[in-house]
């Protein structure tokens, strides 16, 4: 069984209270083969899916200057304490980070551990709940409480295998839910997390290279290529997989049945190398740092043959959109300069071709006004 441990503790922190209150579970957290194991399996699967589907995830490692939380995990891995004891200490540590703040937190903290064929992983999630009404076995109305998965708070995944082997500069995945922004600094500091991957900047750089490459293609192929690239990258992100440039190249060749795709990955990698020729603050190029055995964090911007994309940046590459309380507008980037013109001087858009459905509404409104 992949899921080995699952345990939840309740946490409550009111804005005017100086400290959070934690109600600890008395369970050991072992997931066996009893009738309850199915609930834990389903809950773990749901939470993992939520983390996977979210955009704007952050990737990094444990900060060596904040070792308290990682030391707790090391002690548990060395069997210095059972999982239930580790979970109590971990939640107490996170709870302490909220003391003397005005932050508001309520719900449950779920921690679970799974052993997979290729990696052991540890997860931490903030679960929110809703109160509702149900009909009991005697057909009476009664109050009930259920987990509101659509409003899940922060989630953390720690790849224990990659961490132990020191092979990955992004073995921690962090994501926050709606309304979590005030919590971010406190939780990140409690975990001892530090970013090693700027997905926004790397995606922007990648898309600039894609745009440059598309200019080498015939005009009728350029936008199709950009769309295919974005679609593939979004699909990979939704699956929780990186975009490997060579695999993207093969995908483009199959999708478009065109020879220019064969050179795509080489073009991307060469352009990335050109952009990284400048020496770092240490006075050496990323390649030289790698050769010298520098720490992973020091060469995090070294040339990579893959990308973990920022989904928002991807969508904005082929589609412009924006809204305020009175107007919502979205259109394909391929229309700019053709059916739609932008005047930067007066910050206005001129639309030459109005969608048929909108045109009918406007025409009907015009007719009504004349009457």
Secondary structure, DSSP 8 states (H G I E B T S, - for coil): --EEEEEEEEEEE-TT-SS-EEE---S--B--SSTTHHHHHHHHHHHHHHHHH-SS-EEEEE-TT--HHHHHHHHHHTTSS-HHHHHHHHHHHHHHTTTTS---EEEEEEEEEEE-SS-EEEEEEEE-EEEEEEE-TTS-EEEEEEE-GGG---EEEEEHHHHHHT--TT-EEEE--TT-GGGHHHHHHHHTEEEEE-HHHHHHHHHHHHHHHHTTS-HHHHHHHHHHHHHHHHHHHHTT--EEHHHHHHHHHHHH--GGGGGHHHHHHHHHHHHT-S--TTSS-HHHHHHTT--GGGGTTS--SEE---HHHHHHHHEEEEE-SS-EEEEEGGGBTTTEEEETTTTEEEESS--HHHHHHHHHHHHHHH-
